[in-house]
Amino acid sequence: MKTFFLVLILLFTFCSKKDTFAQASFDRQVVDIGNIGLSITNVGTMGRPDVRNNPQGGPSMEYPIGSGVEHLFEAGLWIGALVEGQVAVSTASVDNPVGYTTGGSGFEFTGLGPIQKRSSLSNSENFSLDAVSHQDMLVSFTDEFTTVGNIPISEHTLPLNARVELETYAWNFSYADYFVIFNYHIINESNVAWDSVYIGIWSDLIVRNINVATDAGAAFFNKGGGGFIDSFFSIYAFDVEGDPGLTNSYGATQFLGMYWNDYFYHPSNQQPFIDDGLPAPEIKGNFWNFRAFDGTQLGAPANDVERYEKMRQGLDFSDQGLVELLQSPGNRTQLLSAGPLVRVEPGDTVNFVTSFVAARQLDTGGTTGPDKDTEFARTRLIENLGWARRTYNGEDVNENGVLDPGEDINDNGVLDRFILPEPPATPIVHVVPGSQKVTFYWDQEAEFSIDPLSKKMDFEGYRVYRSNIGDDFGVDLLGESKLIAQWDKPGNDVGFNNGFSSIRMDQPKYFEGDTTAYWYKFEVDGLLNGWQYMFIITSFDEGDDELGLPPLESSFVENSFRVTPGTKPNEDFPKREVGVYPNPYRTNAAWDGSSSRTKKLYFYNLPALCEIKIYTLSGDVIAVLNHEGDDYDGSGLGWYNNFGGQRSNRHFSGGEHAWDLLTDSRQSISQGIYLYSVRDRESGEIFRGKFTILN
């Protein structure tokens, strides 16, 4: 009888808990406020596994954003524990050739709602006073369900009943736009304690350029190398021989810190644990060969017991042979884990914080393995990991989890994390492309910015950067852009001391439908029509010696503009004749991409609204282009799809239209003479001309 009532009590408790939460439909969002584009889901995974086969479907972990250089197949949270003596590991993702699948083995978390968004930027539609960063994502998921709807989750028989509340943080600052911080709160929602708990991030970091890679299947994934940076508790990966010269990038995961039972869990804070007779904090790193269930040191774990053992025992990265092996090409997944936490009682919460970081790999002249992955090559990675850690630490300068004297920067008596010094506000810019030139106008609000840490109005000046023609074909157009102009305050030891008189107007300029007052004007001439240039306009401050801060600069990403100079809309049509360039067009013009789908020639001196028809000499129409000058952004053209970045960031003059030399049926045209007509859709007048294609 006692057993009967016990079963009833347990059943009632179980059903009541099930009623507490409701499963939600699968949701995916992209963190893209900075220069890294990272996909996250409400089932606890990161990355977009089909990015190789569907490059236009959004980034997985792309850096620089718009470059096609991806760093991640998939990743997810792992929680391992002993529950009444039995090993239980709940995983958001595991080695799987296709990534997340509903009910798939190892995909054991279920979303509790759609992903919510917040932003600390006042001009964002998601602005919230509660926001931590420029782009917060709020995610809730749990492992307690053993089915997704009516679909059983394969092999998910011992859930920990863990509810996870995740917040991700990202910024667009030029010195912090390459990482995303993941702030997990993991709650034991079960009725029993978890013992010997480990928490980690499993990842399949893979660095390849999906715009140029031709490999398929395993050949796409088996070119990766990696390593472990113990000073930053970080696992990283790079491209050994997949797309040489077209990746030069690192992708990494990093442990930042953990709170458990009022202890700050971090290897730099071991003494409180030792004093209380607890295991000292440790961070373990693991690599294994993808789905190689062979029981070797680099064999993949096949079940919960083996997964728990991987979380418990890391690899020995002091073994030079292992280091060299990991730097050689292979298809390996990674695990970064922290623990053990001796006991997590029912209702207790563990706060686990990690980050995903990308960085440019500096050129060493090497091509593979150790020759490519050197301490020098990792310089930017170390810097970027440092900024991610500095952001998490906030006021906790010595990483002991305690607000020590002199650390309370904002004098609120609380240890604040996720704090970054702020550069001046990003200038609001209006772009006016013209023939062989572009004119920029911007506002003056940056000059009144106050840094939240120093409390100073520390604006110093403005900078303009520009790429060169042909830089589009590289992987980092932002990084290739060079400083072409700078103006800053006179009378100090920062910058050029050249003042602003050469660009500041006597009266502000306004544009129709825009209430912004533009006080500054800068014109760049000598440009080539039809070529795309990247321009970046930033503000910067004077730095702060007392806080050890160098001059900080506003967002490169937010204020980058892809400008294609060209003729303005033709207001004297058809008297002012329409033309084509280059004419004759020689196959593989200098600005063309490497494929038949990334060619272009331009029609110029077009009316603002017109129809362009292209004919063979026999009079057959092979292509029809509809031109709307105010809205033209190159969309639908293969060249701009590959090299033009986001549509909203493209700026055209309004009087030119590019054609990809493909018929309306998407066939390549042959060499010869072609005819065209341009009809003004407002006046009905028509202009006719011809151009030549040469091989």
N, C-alpha and C positions, 0 to 999 in steps of 0.2 A: 504493500500500500504506500509506504514512504517513497519507493521508487516511482510509483505512478504519479504522486503529487509533485515530485521533483521534476519529472518530465513535463508535467503541465506548466509548472512555474518557468522552466527554461523555455518552453515553447511560447508562452505568453511574452516573456522578455524578448525573445528573438523576433517575434512578430511585431511587437511594439517598436523595436529598434528599426525594423524594416520600414515601418510606416513613417519613421522620422524623416527619411530622405526619399526623394523620387529620382529615378534615372532620367538623364537628359539626353537629347539627341547629340550626336557627334558634332563638335564645333572646332574650327581651326581659324586662328588669326595670325597675323604677321607683325612682329615688332620691327618697325622700319623708320623710326624717328631719326636715327643717326645714319652712320655709314655701314651698318650691318643690318641685314635682313634675316630675321630668325623666326621660323614658323613654330607655333606652339598649339597644343590641342587641349581640350577639356578632359582628356583621358590620361593626362600625365606624360604625354610624349612631346618631344621636340624634334623639329626637322620635318621635311616632306620627302618621303622615300621615293616618290615617282618623279623627282625633279630631273633626273637624267633623261627619262623618256618624254617628259612634258615640260621643257624649259620655260614655256610661256605661262605656266600655271602658278607663278609666284615663287619666291625664294625658299630654300631650305635653311641654309646658314650661309648667306652670300656676303662676301666682303672683297673689295669695296662694292657697295650696292650698285647694281646695274652692270657689273663687270662680267657676270657669268661664272665667276670663281666661287664654287661651292665648297663647303667644309664639313658637311654632315649628311649622313644617310638618315639616321634616326638616333634618338637618345631617350632616356627615361629614368625615373626614380626607382631605386631598389630599397626595400626595408627588410632586414633580416633579424630574426630573434628566436629564442627558445621559448616555447609556450608549453608550460607544464612538462618540460623536458623534451619536447618534440620540436625539431627544426621547422620553421616556417619562414619562407621568403616571399614577399609580395613584390612583383615586378611590373613596371609600366611598359617595358619593352625589353626584348631579348633578341639574340641573333635570329633573324628571319629574312629570307631573300626578298620578300615583298613588303616588309614593314607591317605596321598595324593592320590587323584584320579583326573584325568583330567576332569575338569568341575564340580567337586564336590563342594557342598556348603561349603563356608568358605575358599576355596583354591583359593584366588582371585588375586594372582600375577602370572605374566607370564614372562618367561625368555627372555632376549633380546640378548642372545648370550651364547656360551659355557663358562664354568668356566676357567679362565686363571690362570697360576701359575707363581710365582717368588720365588727366594731364594737369601738370602744374603751369602750363602755358596758358596765359589769360586769353589768347586768341584762338584756342582750341575748342572745338565743339564738345570735347569731353573734359573741359576745365572743371577742376574740383579743388577746394581748399584742402581736402584730405590727400591729394596726390603727393607722392614722394618724388617722382621724376617727371620728365617731359612726356613719357609714355608709360603708364602703368597698365599691366594686364592682371586681372583678378580671376583666379581659377579655383574651382572646388571639385574634388573627386574623391572616390573611396574605393577600397578593395573588398568591401563587405559583401557585394553581390556576387553570386556564383553563376549568374546568367546575365546576358544582355538582352532584355526583352524575353523572348522564348528561346534564345540561343545560349546553350551552356558554354561557359568559359572553360576551354579544355584544360584539364589537370589542375584547375583552381579549386582544390578541395579543403584547404585549410587557410581561409582568410584571417588576417590579423585583426580585421575590423578597425582599420586605420582610416580616419578621415583626414584629408589633406587640404589645407587652405594655402594656396600659393599666390604670391604677388611677384611680378617681374618688373624690373625698373630699367629704363634706358634713357639716355640723354643725347642731345644733338651737339653738345660742345665739341669743338674741334679736337680737344685733347681727351675726350671721353666718349667718342661716338663709335667705338669698336668693341664694346662689351655690353652684355645683358646680365643683370644680377637676378638670381632666382632665390626668393625668400620663402622657404617652406615652413609652415606650422603643421606638425604631424601630431594628431590627437589619437590616443588609445581609446577607442569607443567600445572596446570589448569589456567583459566582466572579469578578465584575468590579466595578470601582469605579463609584460614582455620582459624576458631576461636576456642578458648578454646581447644587447641590441647594436646592430650596425646599420648605418644609413649611407647610401651612396648614389652616384650617378653612373649608370651604364651608358656608353656612347659608341657609336660607329662613326668616328671622325674619318672623313675621306676628302682629300683636297684635289679637286679636278676642275678644269674649265669646261663647263658644259656647252659653251658656244663653239668650241673648236674640237672637243673630244669626239672621236669616231668609234672608240671601243664600245662594245656592248657586253652585257652579262658580266661574268667574273673578270673579264679583261679590263673592265672599267674600274674595278675596285682593288685589283691586286698590285697597284703601283705605289702604295702608301708606305711611308716610314713614320716613326714616332719616337717619343721619349718622355722622360719624367723630370720635372724641375723641382727638386725637393725643397728649395728655399721658398718657393711659392705654392707648394702642394698642388702642382698642376701637371696634368697629362696633356701632351700635344701631338699633333699629326701634321705631316707635310707631304707634298707630292715629290716622290723620288724621281720618277722617269715617265710619268704619264703625259704631261703637257709642258715639256721643258721650256722655260722662258715665258710661259703664258699663265703661270700660277704664282710662283714665288710668294707663297703665303703660308701662314700657320693658322690652324684652328686648335683651340684648347678648352679644357674644362679646368676649373680651379676651386678648391675648397677655401672658403673664407672664414667660417666660424660656426659655432653651434652652442645653443643654450639648453641645459638640462638640469632640472632640480636646483636652480639658482647657481649652478656652476657655468662658467664660460669655458666651453670645451675648445681648446686650441693648443697646439704643441708648444706655443710660447708661454702658456699658462699652466705648466705642469704641477707646480708646487702645491696648490690647494688640494689637488687630487692625491698627491703623495702623502700629504699631511693627514688626510682622512682615510688612508689605506685603500684608495681606489686605483684602478689601472690608469696610468698616465695617458693623456690624449695621444693618439697616433693616427696618421693618415696613410692609407695604403694605396698603391697604384698597381694596376694589373693590365696586361695585354694578353689576348689569346687569339689564335687563328680562328677565323670565322667558321663556326659550326664544325670544328675539328674535334669531335668527341672521342679523343684517343687517350685520355688519361695522362698526358705528358704535361710538362711545366707550362707550355703554351697551348694546352688543350682546352677546349670550351667546356664549361659546366653543363651537364645534361639534366640536372634535377635540383631541387631545393637544397639538398645536403651539399652538393658540389658548389652551388651558388653561394651558400653561406660560407663555405670554406674559402672561396675566392675573396669574399668580403673580409674575412678574418685574416688571411695571409696574403700580403702583397709580394711583388717580385723584388729581388735584390738588385737595385739599380746601380750598386757599386761594382757589379760584375761587368767588366768592360766587354766581355764576349757577348753578353746579353744586350748591352747598349748598341754594339755594332750590328747585331742581328736585327734589332728593332729599327735601325736606320736603313736597313736594306728593304727593297720592295716586297710588299706582302699585303694580304687582306686580313687585317686584324681589328678586333673591337677592343674597347677599353672599359675599365671600371675604376672609379675613384671613390674610396669608402673611408668612413670615419667610425671609430668605435674601439672597444665596446662601452656602451652605457650599461651599467650593472643592472638597472631595473627601471622600467617605465610602468608605473601603476595605472590602473584604469582611470581614465579622466585626465591623465597627465598629458602635457604638450611638450614636444621637442621642437626647437627652432633651429632649422638646418639651412645654411646659406651657402650658395655656390654661384659661380659665374661661367658664362660662355664668352670666350675672348678670341678675337682674331687679330692678326698682325701681319705686316709685310715682312717677308723673308729677305734679308739683305743679300745681295749678290756677292758670292765668294769666288766666283769663277769655276766652282766645282759643278758637276752634273749629277752625281748620284751619291747616296749614302753619306758617310762621314764627311766627304768633300763638300757636300751641299749644306749639311746641318751642323754648323759650327757655333761656337760661343758668339762669334761676331754676327753670324747670320741670325741669331736669336735676339739681337740687341733690341729691336722694336718689340718683340714678344715680351721680353723682360719688362720693358717700360710700360707696356699696356697692362700686363698682369699687375704691375705696381700701382697703376691708377685705379684698377678695379678694387684692389685690396685697400687702397687709401680711401676710396669712396665708401666701402663697407665700414671701415674703422671709424670714419668720422672723427669724433672727439677722442676716441680711444687710441691715442698715439702709441702707447706701449703694448697694446693688444693683451691687456689683462682683464678686460671686461668690467673695469671699475672706473668711475669718474674721479680721477686723481686731481690734486691741486694744479691749477693752471690749464686744465684741459677743457673747462666749461666755456667755450668760445662765446656762446650766446647768453650766458649767465641765467640759464633757466633751471639749474640744479639737476638736470637729467642728462644721462649719457646719450647723446644723439648720434645715430649712425646715418649712413647714406647721405653724407654731406659733401658737396663739391663747392669749391670757390667758383664764383660766377664771373665771366667776362661781361663787358657791356652788352646791352641789348643788340640783337641782330638788326642791322639797318633794313628798313623797308625800301625796296628798290623797284623802280619802273624801268623797263628795258625797251628801247626803241631801235630796232635794227634798220639799217639803210643800205644803200649800195656802197660796198667796200668800207663800211663803217658801222659802228654801233654807239649809241648814246645812252648813258646811265644817269638816272636821277635817284637820289635817296634822301631820306628824312634825317632829322637831327636828334631823335629821342635817345640814341645811345649815349649822348653826352651827359645825360642826367641820371644814368644808371648808378645804383649804389650796391657795392659788393656786400652780400649778406654776412660774410665772415669778418672782413676788415672794417665794415660800416663806413667805408670811404666812397666818395664820388670820384672814382679813379680812372675815368675815361682818358685815353691818350691819343687815339687817332684812328685812321681808316687805311685799309689796304685793298688793292685790286690785284688779282692773279689772272693769268691767261694761259691756256694751252697753246701748242703750236699745231699747225695743220699736220694731219697724219697721226696725232696722238690718240685719236679715237680707237685705233686698233690695238692699243695696249690694254692692260687689265685695270689700270688705276688712273683714270683721266683726272680725278681730283689731285692725286699725288704728283702727276706730271705737270700740273699747272704751275707756272713760275710767277713770282712777284714782279709786276710791271710798274706799280705806282704806290706811293705811300705818302700820307700827310699826317703830321702829328703836332702836338702842342709845342711851342717854343719854350725855352727857358729851363729845361731839365736835361738829365743825362740819358734819356730814353729816346730812341728813334733819331729822326733826321732834323727835328726842330724847324721844319720848313713851313709850319702854319697851314691855314686852309684858304687863304685869299684867292688862290688860283682856281678853286673849284666852287667856292661858296657864292651863291647868287644874292643879289641885293634884296630880292623879293622871292617868296616861295612860288613854285609852279604847281598848278593843279591840273589833273586830267579828268576828263568827263567820266562821271560815275564813281569817282575816287576822291574821298575827302582828305586823303593824306597830303600834308604840306611838304613838298620836296624842296629842300634848301641847297642841295649839292648837285652839280652837273659835271660829268666827265665823258669826253668823247674819245673813242679809239678809232683811228682811221688806218688806211693802208692794209685793210683786210682783203681777202679774196672771196668774191661771191661764190656761193655754192659749197664752200667748205664749212664744216662745223667747228666752232671754237667753244671751249669751256671758259667762262668768266666766273670769278668768285669775288664777292665784295664783303669784307668783314670789318668789324670794329675791334679794337684791342685796348687793354688797359696798361697801366704803368707797372703792374706787379706790386708785390709787398715784401720787402726784405724782412720785416719782423715776423711774418708768417712763413717765410721761406718760399714765396710764390714767385715764379717768373711772370713776365707779362702774359696774360691770357687773352685768347682770341675767340671771337664768336664763331658760330657754326659755319663750317665750310659747306656742309650738305644743304642746310636750309637756304643758303644764299649762293648756290651754284646755278649758273644759267648756261644752257647749251644754245648758242646763237649761230644761226646760219645767215650771214649777210646776203642781201640781194636787192633788187629793184623794188620800189614802192608800188602800190596799185596804180595802174595806168589811167589817168584821168583825161588823157587826150587820145583815146583809142578811136579808130584805128590809125589816126594820123601818126601817132608815135608807134612805130611798128613793134610787133611781138617778135621775139627771136628764140633761138635754141643754143645752148652751149653744154659741153663742147661740140662744135660742128666744123669739121666732121668728128664724130665720136669714134674713137679707136677702142676696140674691145679691151677691157681691163684698164680703164682710165685710172689715174693716180689715186682717186678717192674711193675706188671700188673695193668691196670686200673680196674674199677669195672664192666665193661661189657665184653661180649664175643667178642666184636670188638676191644678191647684194650689189647690184649695179645701179647707176642712176645717171640721168641727164636732166637738165632743167629747161623749162620754158620760162622766159622772163618778159617783163613789161606787160604783164597780164592785167586785165581789168579786175576789179575787186571780186566780181561774181561772173564767172564765165564757164563755158563748156569747151573742152579741148578734145578734138577727134584726131586720131592718127590713122592714116591710110597707106595701103600699098600703092605702087604706081598704077595698078589696074583699077584702083578705086575701092578696094575692099576695106571696110573699117576693121581695124584690128584691136583698137583700144579706145575707150572713152573715159576722160578724166573730168570730174566736176570740181571746180576750184572755188573755194570760199575763203577769200584772203584773210578775214578777221579770225577765222577758226582753223586755218590750215596748220597742221602739226606733223605732217609727214606720216601719219598713221596709215597702216596697210602696206607701206613700202618696206621691203626686206632689209634695206640698209639701215633705216631708222629703228626698225624692230631690234636689230642686233647691236647698233652702235649709238643710238639716239637717246638712251636713257628713258626716264619716265616722260610720258607725253606732256604732262603739265609743266615740265622743265624745258621744253623746246620753244625757241623764239625765232620766228620768221618775219620777213619784211612785208609779206602780204601780196606781193606782186610776182612771186615765182612759185612754180609747182614742179616737183621732181617726178620723174617716171622711171620705172625699174626695167625698161626694155623688155617687158613681158606682155604678151597679148592678154585680152580679157579672159582667155581660157588658160592662162598661166603657162604659155609656151614661149620659149626664147625666140627672138627674131633673128633672121640671118642678115648678112651684110647687104648693103644696097642703099637705094635712095627711097626715102619715105616722105609722104605729104602730110600736112596737118592743117587743121582749121581751128580758129578760136572765135567763138560766138559770145559776145557780151550779152549776158542774160537780162540786163536792164534795157539796153537800147536795141538789141537785136542785130547790131552790126557785126560783120564777120571779117576776119583777117585770115589770109592763107599763106602758107610758106612751105619750106621743105628742109630736110636735113639728111645727112649721109652717115651710115654705119659702116665702119671698116674693121676688118679683122687684123 
